[in-house]
Amino acid sequence: MDCDPVDSRRSLYNADDIGEISVRKARGRKPAAIAVSSMDWGEPAIPTRLSTVHQGKLYYRGKDAMALAQSATLEQVAALLWGTTQPPAFTSHAATGEIDPFAVLAALAATGKPIIGCGTDHLAHDAAIIVANLALACGAASGNGALHERLALGWGCDAAASDRIRQALVAMTDHDLNASTFAARVAASTGASLPACLLAGLCTLSGPRHGGAGEALRYLAVDARHYGLEPAIRRWLEHDRMLPGFGHNFYPDGDPRAALMLSGIMPTEEMKALADCVLALTGLHPNCDFALAAMTEALSLPNDAPFRIFLLARAVGWCAHVIEQNRDGTLIRPRGRYEGKLPV
């Protein structure tokens, strides 16, 4: 809301603000209504100081995340979000192996200790070890270098690709209270071990409506090659399927993470044509999932690089939320809204 420059007795409201006020009035202020709305892109439900989206921009502890991505490393962002004085070292001298990240976290969770009573430094130390293990599982070379450099080395990339990977890792580290982060925080609120909390996050991330959207986007691209661009897109929409890689409720004018990642690469003609056709048909802009897929093709990264980058970046964010939730000390326990028959 702003003051009218002509008449100081009047106020000027942004159209988006008016829409939000109308929705809130229609919903009412009953606790049950607020709780239901908060579970579906609604009002904030859990206090956090880690990240937020404000006026189309993503912020980490008040800092513009895309500005950070211009030069910061994942290690530096980890220190910012974890609240430590020094960046962690995600080092490992073990041999790189084809280990499934699920297996890594499951093995660590099997012997993990509850986080209740653990301080920030203790959890940050354990978090660095877990992220280092996940990095090896995702193909990073062993050693002492920055994580993006070791990923590039393990994937056979040059220095330019290494910097693109760095930017993507920073851009994808945290994003409000997304589904996987919420799952990790719920686990943390019970006092579960740190690897168990991350495993909860990973299981949620794997869904095609979240971190698995990159794989779904590949299927859409296959359909586009088979049926043609416009027919393929219409087929997906006619089956009430979300278009993977396009649109985001937080960013109606375009995902800044996608803009950042796409600015440093030359997407293939196929990916560019897909984005142009979707925009023309639906008005939806490419999101971070599209950008990760386009980056993977442009830089000749491993086919599952979008999920690996998403996982490693978000693992750092999950750790930050576990630390914050553990400090809060409350149990996240929503109530179900029963809609079945009541006993007679």
N, C-alpha and C positions, 0 to 999 in steps of 0.2 A: 504494500500500500504506500502511495506517495501523496504529498499535498498537491492540490491543483495550483499551478503557477499563476493562474488568473484570479481564482477565488480561494483564499486560504481557508474558508469555511468548509470547502468541499474536499473530498479525498478521491484519489484515483486508484482503482484496483486492477491488478493484472488479471487477464482472463483466466489463466490457470489457477490463480488464487480463488477467484469466484467459483470456479468449478469444484475446487477442493472443499470450500466452505459449504457449497450446496450438498455435496456428498455426505459431509459430516452431519449436517442438519437432518438430512433424510434418514441417516442411520440412527441418529439419536446418540445419547451419551450413556446408554445402559452398558454396564461392564461386559455383558455377554455379547452385545453387538460389536463392541470394540475388539474383544478377543477374537471373534470370528473374522472380522475384517483384517486383523493383523496377520492372519495366517495366509493371506492371499494378496500380496503386494499392498497391504494396507498400512495402518499407522504403526510407527516403531513400537516394538514390544519389549525389547531388551536393551538396557542402556549400554553404550560402548563408547570408548574414546579412540577407537582404532581407525575406522574408515567411514566415509559417508559420501553420498552423491549430492551435490548442491549446484543448482542452476546448470545442469548438464556437465559438470566436472566432477571427477573422482579425487578425493582427498585422503591422504594417510596422515593421521594426527595433525590435521590442519594444513598439510603441505600438498600442493598440487601434484598428484601422482604422475601425470604425464610430464611435468617439468622435471621431477625426480628421474624419470626414465631416460632423460637426455644424457645423463652421465653416471647415475648411481648404479651400484651393483646390488644383486639380491642380498648379499651379506650386509651391506649398509642399510638396506630397507628392513632387514630382519632386526638389526639393532634398534632402529627407530620404533618398530612395532612391538618388539619384545620388551623394550624399556631397559636395555643394557647399555653400558658405557662404551663397549667395544664391539665391533662387528664379529660375529661368530666365524669360525673356520670350518667349512664343510669338507674337511680333508679326510682322505682315506687312502691307505696304501694296500688295501686288499685288491685282489684281481677283479677286474670288471667281468661280470657274468650275466648271462641271460636269466636273471631271477625275476620272477613276477613280483611287482610291488605289493600285491595282496599277501603273498607268501612272506615277504620281508616283515610287514607290519604284524601279520598274524603270529609269526615266530616271536617277535619282540613283545607282543601283547601277552603271550602265554606265560611269560616270566616277569611282566611289568608289575610295578608296585603302585598302589594308590597315590594320587597326587595330593591328597589332603595333608596339609601341614608343610608342603614344599614351597620354598620361596622362589622368587623370580630367577635368581642366578642358578639355582639348582635345576629348575625346569628348562632354562635356556641352554644349559650345558647338555642336558639329555636331548633337547630338541635338535641341537647341532649334530649330534651323533646319528639321530634318526634320519634327518635330512641327508646326511652324508651316505647312509646306507641306501636310501631311496635313489639318490643320484647314481650310484653304481648300478642299481637295478634298471635305471633308465638309460644306461649306456655311457655315462660319463667316464672319462679316463681317471684312473687313480692318481693321487698326487696332492700338492699343496695349493695349486692355482685356484683362481676364482671359479665358481661353479659354471658360469657360462663358457669360460675358456675350456674347461675340461669336457663339457658337453660337446663343444665344437670339435675338440680333438678326438673324442670318442666317436663322433659322427662323421669325421673326415671333412670338416668344413674349414674354410679360410677365415682370415681375420675379420673381413667384412661381415660374413655370416655370423661370426661369434658375437659381434656387436648387436646385430639384429636379435639374436637369442637373448642377450642381456636385456635389451629393451623390453622384449616380450615377457621375460620373467618378472621384471619390476612392475610392468603394467598389469599383470595378472595376479599379483601377490594377495590382494584382499579386495573385497567388493561388498561392503555392507554386510547384512546378515543373510547371505544366500543360503540355499538349501543345505549344501555340504557343511558350511560353517555352522549353521544351526545344529546339525546333527553332532558335530564335534563338540559344540558347547553343551548340548544336552548330556552327552557322555561325561564331559568334564564336570558338570554340575553334580553328578553322582559320585565323583571322586575316582572315577576309573583311571587306569594308568594312561600316561601320555600316548604310547603307541596304540592303545585301545581307542582313545579319542580320535587319533588320526585315521585309524581303520574305519571308524564310523563315518568320518568325512569322506574317505576314499570310496566306500561302498555307495554313498550317496552321489558322489561325483561321477561315478561310472554310468549313471543313467543317461539315456539319449536326450533327455530334456535339460541336461546340465553339461558336464564335461564330456559326455559321449556324443554331443551334437556334431563333433567333427566327423565321426564315422557316418552319421546320418547324412551329413552334407555330401559325403562321397557317393552315397546311394542316389541322392538327388542329381548329382553330376552325371552319374551313369545313366539315369533316366533321361536326362537332357540330351545325351549323346544318342540314345536309342530312339526317342520320340520327337526330339526337337525341343528347343528351349521353352517356348511358350506352352506347347501342349503338356510338357512334363510338369511345369509349374502349376498349370491348371489342374492336372491330375492329382497332385499333392493337396492342393487346396480343396478340391471336390471331395476328398476323403477326410476332410476336417483335420488334416495333419498340419502341424506348425511347419513353417519353412525353416529348416535348420540353417543357422548361419546368418539369419536376417532378422532385424528388429530387436528392440529391447525396451521394456516398459520404462526404464529410467532415462532412456535416451531417444525420444521421438525424433530428434533432429540428427541423430547419428551417434554411434558409440565412439568416444574419444580414444579408447584403447585400439579399436580397429583403425581409426585414422592414423594413429601413431605407427602401428605396425605396417600398414599398407604404404605409408609415405616413404619407407626405406627400401622398397622392393619393386620389381616390375612383375605384376601378376601375369599369368599366362592369358592368352587371348580367350581361352575357354572360361576361365574364372571371371575375367572382366566382362565377357558377354553375359554370363549368368547374373552377375551383379546388376548390370544395366537393365536386363530384362525384368528382374524381380522389382527393381525400383520403378520401372515404367508401369508394371501391372499392379503393384500393391502399394507403392510408396515407401516400402521398407528399405532401410539402409543396411549395409553389411555390418555385422557385429563382430565381437572378438573371435568367435568360432570360425567365421569366414576368413578373418585375417590370418589366424593361425594356419588354416588349411592352405591359403594362398601363399603364405610365407614358406610353408613346407614344400610346396611344388616349385616355387621360384628358386629356392636355395638347395633343392635336391636333398632335403632332410629325410630321415626314415619316415615311412608311411604313418606310423603312430606318434610322430613327434608332437602333433598338437596336444594329444592327451598327456604325453610325458612332460611337456613344458607346463601345461595347466596344472598337473599334479605337483610338480616340484615347487612351482611358485605358490600355489595355494597351500601346500604343506606348511610353508613358512607362515602364512596367514592363519592357518588353523592353530599352529603352536601359539601365536599371539593371542588368539581368542581363548585357548585353554588357560593360558597364564592369567588373562583378565578374569575369566569366569571363576577360576580357582581362588583368586583374590577376593572376588565378590562373596563367595561362600554360600550362595543360595541354590536350592534345588529347582531346576526348571521342570515344572509339572503342570502342563495345561490340562484342563478338564475337557472331556468329550461332551459334545452336544447330542444327547441321545434323541434319535428320531424314530425309534422302533415302538412296538406296542408295549404298553404298561400292563403289569399284572392286574387282573380283575379282583 
